[in-house]
Amino acid sequence: MAAAARVIAVAGHSTATATASSCLLFKTPFALKRGGNALSFNNGRRLSKRLFSCNAIYNPQFQIKQEGQPETLDYRVFFEDTSGKKISPWHDIPLHLGDGAFSFIVEIPKESSAKMEVATDELFTPIKQDTKKGKLRYYPYNINWNYGLLPQTWEDPSLANSEVEGAFGDNDPVDVVEIGETRRKIGDILKVKPLGALAMIDEGELDWKIVAISLDDPRASLVNDVDDVEKHFPGTLTAIRDWFRDYKIPDGKPANKFGLGNKAANKDYALKVIAETNESWAKLVKRSVPAGELSLV
């Protein structure tokens, strides 16, 4: 029942947060009045929007709580609402923010190698470091972009994609590669716009990589599609594809493959992927399809 209510509530969530929210960067509640030129804080202090705009880390209704020590098996990054109640970053943070923007949750900051991911099989789906045979996993070299997920998406492992060699979904939320210049932190929630999509095939499973940019990046206004990425971030799309193609090779595994002609699809295609995987997620949380070991809390 709660899962179904969550799906219904999502559509109105971003509208509500636009008029009354707080900013993680300030750690102080504020209200933004429609048409106003300043942020009004609960303590009465005002700040001109010209000095600060909370475009990217947009939703301080959510905060993170770390449990355990980083780079240990027990380390978890939980998400909480303002009352201190644990929530799921996968299920409870809204995907759609309006005006073509989407929430992006950072799992792995750029220029780091610890393989962090949302624990889809644990209660409240915290972020943890992935393991293999009881040992913490690391990439063989740093990832060069901020990496994470789109909440409220799911790549259904029972669906074969006829456009990508009939590959089935990988049973995870959709991944995002954010190409902005700022190194983010684990658990940051950014407001991004999609620019393209890479159809990675990992051991026969479809593992979408949505290329996006945070709206507060200095070059965000210059890029709106894959052609703009090639112009303003030359070589980046090829570098992303090659990084994800090759990162398993040092461990003795074969290179990953890519569908769709081995190239990044455009923004419209990326939006189609997001819409389809959001629909799959809605079916999952309404239990219209089997959840298996996935946590829906």
Helices and strands as residue ranges (DSSP letters): H 2-19, E 20-23, E 28-32, E 38-41, E 46-48, E 63-67, E 76-80, E 86-87, E 96-98, E 101-108, E 112-114, E 116-118, E 127-129, E 131-132, E 135-136, E 138-143, E 146-150, E 160-161, E 167-169, E 174-178, E 189-202, E 205-214, G 220-222, H 226-232, H 236-246, G 249-251, E 257-258, G 260-262, H 267-285
